[in-house]
Amino acid sequence: MARDRPTATPERLEKAAACLCALEREVLILSAGERLSNEEIAERLGVSTEAAERLLAKALRKLDRAIERLERPWWKFW
């Protein structure tokens, strides 16, 4: 994720977040927005701590790839 890219704007983040499922989006909001720990997220959503960690990792990975796709011109996909 640590690549030289322009700063992600709120519009780009919203567009990229559309690729996330509802649970992944919720975990991301709880982690980044409300600054909850994985244990607190797991408790609030009724899942295990490991599941919360996996969901957060998956959400971040999907978000990173979606932002990268938004920034790359269509001809560089090949």
The 8 nearest C-alpha neighbors of each residue, nearest first, counted from 0:
[[1, 2, 63, 60, 3, 64, 59, 4],
 [0, 2, 3, 4, 63, 5, 6, 67],
 [3, 1, 0, 4, 5, 67, 63, 6],
 [2, 4, 1, 5, 0, 6, 67, 7],
 [5, 3, 2, 6, 7, 70, 1, 67],
 [4, 6, 7, 3, 70, 8, 2, 67],
 [7, 5, 8, 4, 3, 11, 9, 12],
 [6, 8, 11, 5, 12, 9, 66, 10],
 [7, 9, 11, 10, 6, 12, 13, 5],
 [10, 8, 12, 11, 13, 7, 14, 6],
 [11, 9, 13, 8, 12, 14, 7, 15],
 [12, 10, 14, 8, 13, 9, 15, 7],
 [11, 13, 9, 15, 14, 10, 16, 8],
 [14, 12, 16, 10, 15, 11, 9, 17],
 [13, 15, 11, 12, 17, 16, 10, 18],
 [14, 16, 12, 65, 17, 13, 66, 62],
 [17, 15, 13, 18, 19, 14, 12, 62],
 [16, 18, 15, 19, 14, 13, 20, 12],
 [17, 19, 16, 15, 20, 61, 65, 62],
 [20, 18, 16, 17, 24, 23, 21, 58],
 [19, 21, 23, 22, 24, 18, 17, 58],
 [20, 22, 24, 23, 25, 19, 26, 17],
 [21, 23, 25, 24, 20, 26, 54, 19],
 [24, 22, 26, 58, 20, 25, 21, 54],
 [23, 25, 27, 21, 22, 26, 19, 28],
 [26, 24, 22, 28, 27, 23, 21, 29],
 [27, 25, 29, 23, 28, 24, 55, 30],
 [28, 26, 24, 30, 25, 29, 31, 55],
 [29, 27, 32, 25, 31, 30, 26, 24],
 [30, 28, 33, 26, 27, 32, 35, 31],
 [29, 31, 34, 35, 27, 28, 32, 33],
 [32, 30, 34, 28, 27, 29, 33, 35],
 [33, 31, 28, 29, 34, 30, 27, 35],
 [32, 34, 29, 35, 30, 31, 28, 36],
 [35, 33, 30, 31, 32, 29, 36, 28],
 [36, 34, 30, 33, 29, 39, 40, 37],
 [37, 35, 39, 38, 40, 30, 34, 29],
 [36, 38, 40, 39, 48, 51, 41, 52],
 [39, 37, 41, 36, 48, 40, 42, 51],
 [40, 38, 42, 36, 41, 37, 35, 43],
 [41, 39, 37, 43, 42, 38, 44, 36],
 [42, 40, 46, 38, 48, 44, 39, 47],
 [41, 43, 39, 45, 40, 44, 38, 46],
 [42, 44, 40, 41, 45, 39, 46, 38],
 [45, 43, 41, 42, 46, 40, 51, 26],
 [44, 46, 42, 41, 43, 47, 40, 48],
 [47, 45, 41, 44, 50, 42, 48, 51],
 [48, 46, 50, 49, 41, 51, 45, 42],
 [47, 49, 51, 41, 38, 50, 37, 52],
 [48, 50, 52, 47, 51, 53, 46, 37],
 [51, 49, 53, 47, 52, 48, 54, 46],
 [50, 52, 48, 54, 49, 41, 53, 37],
 [53, 51, 49, 55, 50, 54, 56, 37],
 [54, 52, 50, 56, 55, 51, 57, 49],
 [55, 53, 57, 51, 56, 52, 23, 58],
 [54, 56, 58, 52, 57, 53, 26, 27],
 [57, 55, 53, 59, 58, 54, 60, 52],
 [56, 58, 60, 54, 55, 59, 53, 61],
 [59, 57, 55, 61, 23, 60, 56, 62],
 [60, 58, 62, 56, 57, 61, 63, 55],
 [59, 61, 57, 63, 58, 62, 56, 64],
 [62, 60, 58, 64, 63, 59, 65, 57],
 [61, 63, 59, 65, 60, 64, 15, 58],
 [62, 64, 60, 66, 61, 65, 59, 67],
 [65, 63, 67, 61, 66, 62, 68, 60],
 [64, 66, 68, 62, 15, 67, 63, 61],
 [67, 65, 69, 63, 68, 64, 15, 62],
 [66, 68, 64, 70, 65, 69, 71, 63],
 [69, 67, 65, 71, 66, 70, 64, 72],
 [70, 68, 66, 67, 71, 65, 11, 15],
 [69, 71, 67, 68, 66, 72, 4, 5],
 [70, 72, 68, 69, 67, 73, 75, 76],
 [73, 71, 74, 75, 70, 76, 69, 68],
 [72, 74, 75, 76, 71, 68, 77, 69],
 [75, 73, 76, 72, 77, 71, 68, 70],
 [76, 74, 77, 73, 72, 71, 68, 70],
 [75, 77, 74, 73, 72, 71, 68, 67],
 [76, 75, 74, 73, 72, 71, 68, 67]]
